[in-house]
Amino acid sequence: MGDFNINLLNYESHPPTDDFINNLGVFCFQPHILQPTRITDHTATLIDNIYFNSIEHCCISENLVCEISDHLSNFLLINKLPYSSNQIIYRRDYSTFDEKNSLRMFSQLNGRMCCLLLKM
């Protein structure tokens, strides 16, 4: 969260804005407000931003037109994606991991593969 006051509409002509968007993108943050949030007779800017970085959620975002401010209000509704009981989720189970046994198995391997695996 933050009040960045960066006009996302300028990303093509303003390198710092493009850098800002790319830096957030590295951490999978995506802008959810994509239309101007301040509109006058002469300009339109997108300085009211909402970023979110979850693929487990379905999001709906909008701008609201109201006379409270010279900026449009905006929102982000977040719903967790439905979980199906017949959906199979694969996870690694380390509860029975035996480090000594794993090292013993690796040491029994022959040749170059053994050397590469032990270096990792």
Backbone torsions as a table, in degrees:
resi	resn	phi	psi	omega
1	MET	NA	153.1	177.1
2	GLY	169.2	162.3	177.8
3	ASP	-108.0	85.6	-170.8
4	PHE	-78.6	-31.2	-176.5
5	ASN	51.8	43.1	176.1
6	ILE	-108.9	124.3	-177.9
7	ASN	-77.9	101.6	-177.1
8	LEU	-65.9	-17.1	177.9
9	LEU	-69.2	-15.5	-177.7
10	ASN	-94.5	12.8	-173.1
11	TYR	-59.7	-29.7	-179.4
12	GLU	-78.1	-29.6	-174.9
13	SER	-107.9	-6.4	-176.3
14	HIS	-127.2	98.5	-176.3
15	PRO	-52.5	-39.5	178.1
16	PRO	-61.7	-33.6	176.9
17	THR	-68.0	-43.2	176.9
18	ASP	-61.6	-42.1	177.2
19	ASP	-61.6	-42.1	179.3
20	PHE	-59.4	-48.3	-179.9
21	ILE	-63.4	-43.6	-179.8
22	ASN	-65.0	-40.2	179.3
23	ASN	-63.4	-41.2	176.9
24	LEU	-68.7	-34.7	179.1
25	GLY	-64.0	-30.2	177.6
26	VAL	-58.2	-33.6	179.8
27	PHE	-99.2	19.5	176.2
28	CYS	65.5	19.1	173.9
29	PHE	-80.8	128.0	-179.9
30	GLN	-116.7	139.3	175.4
31	PRO	-71.6	137.3	179.2
32	HIS	-107.3	-14.1	173.7
33	ILE	-101.1	116.7	-172.0
34	LEU	-117.7	-3.7	179.3
35	GLN	-111.4	157.3	-179.3
36	PRO	-54.3	144.0	-179.8
37	THR	-112.6	-6.6	173.9
38	ARG	-139.0	117.4	-175.2
39	ILE	-125.7	126.4	173.9
40	THR	-121.5	-176.0	178.1
41	ASP	-65.0	-24.8	-173.4
42	HIS	-116.0	-18.3	-175.0
43	THR	-141.0	163.6	171.2
44	ALA	-144.4	130.6	-179.9
45	THR	-130.7	157.6	176.7
46	LEU	-122.7	79.7	-176.9
47	ILE	-110.0	-3.9	177.4
48	ASP	-103.1	103.8	-169.6
49	ASN	-112.1	147.0	169.9
50	ILE	-129.6	123.7	178.7
51	TYR	-114.8	144.9	179.2
52	PHE	-149.9	146.0	-173.8
53	ASN	-132.7	45.1	179.3
54	SER	-121.0	132.5	175.5
55	ILE	-93.6	-3.7	179.5
56	GLU	-88.4	2.0	-176.1
57	HIS	-126.6	147.2	173.3
58	CYS	-99.4	128.0	-174.4
59	CYS	-120.1	144.4	173.4
60	ILE	-126.8	129.5	179.9
61	SER	-132.7	150.6	-179.0
62	GLU	-156.3	163.7	166.7
63	ASN	-102.3	142.8	177.7
64	LEU	-109.3	130.9	177.2
65	VAL	-89.2	116.9	176.5
66	CYS	-152.7	164.8	-173.9
67	GLU	-96.0	17.3	-177.2
68	ILE	-71.7	-36.1	-172.4
69	SER	-144.3	170.4	173.7
70	ASP	-81.6	-2.5	173.3
71	HIS	-107.0	147.4	173.9
72	LEU	-76.9	139.5	174.3
73	SER	-74.4	148.8	177.3
74	ASN	-137.5	162.3	-177.6
75	PHE	-149.0	162.9	175.2
76	LEU	-136.0	117.2	174.6
77	LEU	-94.7	130.4	-176.3
78	ILE	-118.1	121.1	175.5
79	ASN	-121.7	132.1	175.2
80	LYS	-68.8	135.6	179.4
81	LEU	-62.5	142.4	-177.7
82	PRO	-63.1	140.7	178.6
83	TYR	-101.1	125.6	179.0
84	SER	-92.7	132.2	-178.1
85	SER	-66.9	-21.8	178.3
86	ASN	-93.2	6.1	178.3
87	GLN	-78.1	131.5	179.3
88	ILE	-94.8	126.0	178.1
89	ILE	-114.2	123.2	-179.0
90	TYR	-95.1	129.0	177.3
91	ARG	-136.9	152.7	174.7
92	ARG	-80.6	133.7	179.7
93	ASP	-108.3	107.8	-179.4
94	TYR	-99.1	8.3	-176.6
95	SER	-66.3	-25.0	-179.9
96	THR	-112.0	16.0	-178.4
97	PHE	-66.3	130.1	179.6
98	ASP	-118.0	103.6	-175.6
99	GLU	-62.2	-43.8	-178.7
100	LYS	-62.6	-42.8	178.9
101	ASN	-63.9	-40.7	178.9
102	SER	-63.6	-44.3	178.5
103	LEU	-64.1	-38.1	177.3
104	ARG	-62.6	-43.6	179.4
105	MET	-63.8	-41.3	179.0
106	PHE	-64.6	-38.7	-178.2
107	SER	-67.4	-21.5	179.5
108	GLN	-82.5	-11.8	177.9
109	LEU	-70.0	149.9	-178.8
110	ASN	-102.5	155.1	167.6
111	GLY	76.2	-158.4	-172.8
112	ARG	-65.6	-35.6	-179.0
113	MET	-57.3	-38.9	179.2
114	CYS	-61.0	-44.5	-179.7
115	CYS	-63.4	-42.9	179.9
116	LEU	-65.1	-42.7	-179.0
117	LEU	-66.3	-38.6	-179.0
118	LEU	-72.0	-24.0	178.4
119	LYS	-76.1	-21.9	-177.2
120	MET	-71.0	NA	NA
